[in-house]
Amino acid sequence: MIAAPLTPEALRAQIAGEVRRQRLARHLTQNALGQMTGLTRQTVIAIESGQPVSGQSLLAVMAALGLRAASTLPPAEKEPAPPTLKALMRAQRLRG
């Protein structure tokens, strides 16, 4: 079964957590990260709180921390593979 897509709020929350983890792992303050990116401390706080911010601000912080979208977001749910011809033929035989 395919899970429902994440809401924008849930995606922001996941990105926020990863940004905060990576900032702390690099021993950076919110102010220092803001200075590195040309953003205010308040913008960094907004990103780490999962609040809506501009894409440009989010990209600046992710670039400064060496993050890529693929490493920040959860893996996408894969749809089940379609049945193979062998499985379809077997199902047809079982039905008679």
C-alpha positions as CSV (number, residue, x, y, z in Angstrom):
1,M,0.0,0.0,0.0
2,I,1.3,3.4,-0.9
3,A,1.5,6.0,1.9
4,A,-0.1,9.3,1.5
5,P,2.3,12.0,0.3
6,L,3.9,14.1,3.0
7,T,2.3,17.5,3.6
8,P,4.3,20.7,3.1
9,E,4.3,21.1,6.9
10,A,5.7,17.5,7.4
11,L,8.4,18.1,4.7
12,R,9.4,21.3,6.4
13,A,9.6,19.6,9.7
14,Q,11.9,16.9,8.4
15,I,14.1,19.4,6.6
16,A,14.2,21.6,9.8
17,G,15.3,18.7,11.9
18,E,18.1,17.7,9.5
19,V,19.3,21.3,9.2
20,R,19.5,21.7,12.9
21,R,21.3,18.3,13.3
22,Q,23.9,19.3,10.7
23,R,24.4,22.8,12.1
24,L,25.0,21.4,15.6
25,A,27.3,18.6,14.2
26,R,29.4,21.4,12.8
27,H,29.4,23.3,16.1
28,L,27.8,26.3,14.5
29,T,25.5,28.8,16.2
30,Q,22.4,30.0,14.4
31,N,24.0,33.4,14.2
32,A,27.2,31.9,12.6
33,L,25.2,30.0,10.0
34,G,23.2,33.1,9.3
35,Q,26.5,35.0,8.7
36,M,27.8,32.3,6.5
37,T,24.8,32.5,4.3
38,G,24.0,36.2,4.4
39,L,20.8,35.4,6.3
40,T,19.6,36.7,9.6
41,R,19.5,34.6,12.7
42,Q,15.7,34.9,12.6
43,T,15.6,33.2,9.2
44,V,17.8,30.4,10.4
45,I,15.5,30.0,13.4
46,A,12.5,29.9,11.0
47,I,14.1,27.2,8.9
48,E,14.9,25.1,12.0
49,S,11.4,25.6,13.3
50,G,9.8,24.3,10.0
51,Q,8.3,27.7,9.2
52,P,7.8,28.7,5.6
53,V,10.8,30.6,4.2
54,S,11.9,31.4,0.7
55,G,13.4,28.7,-1.4
56,Q,16.5,30.9,-1.8
57,S,17.0,31.0,1.9
58,L,16.5,27.3,2.3
59,L,19.0,26.5,-0.5
60,A,21.6,28.9,1.0
61,V,21.5,27.1,4.3
62,M,21.5,23.6,2.7
63,A,24.5,24.6,0.5
64,A,26.4,26.0,3.5
65,L,25.8,22.7,5.4
66,G,26.6,20.5,2.4
67,L,23.1,19.1,2.3
68,R,21.4,17.8,-0.8
69,A,17.6,17.4,-1.1
70,A,18.0,13.7,-1.6
71,S,19.9,13.3,1.7
72,T,17.5,15.6,3.6
73,L,14.2,14.1,2.6
74,P,12.8,10.7,3.4
75,P,13.0,8.1,0.7
76,A,10.0,8.0,-1.6
77,E,7.6,5.1,-1.2
78,K,7.9,2.8,-4.1
79,E,4.8,1.5,-5.8
80,P,4.5,-2.3,-5.9
81,A,6.0,-3.9,-9.0
82,P,3.4,-5.0,-11.5
83,P,2.8,-8.8,-11.6
84,T,5.0,-10.8,-13.8
85,L,3.7,-12.7,-16.8
86,K,4.5,-15.9,-14.9
87,A,2.4,-14.8,-11.9
88,L,-0.5,-13.8,-14.2
89,M,-0.5,-17.1,-16.0
90,R,-0.3,-19.0,-12.7
91,A,-3.3,-17.0,-11.3
92,Q,-5.3,-17.7,-14.5
93,R,-4.6,-21.4,-14.1
94,L,-5.7,-21.4,-10.5
95,R,-9.0,-19.8,-11.5
96,G,-9.6,-22.6,-13.9
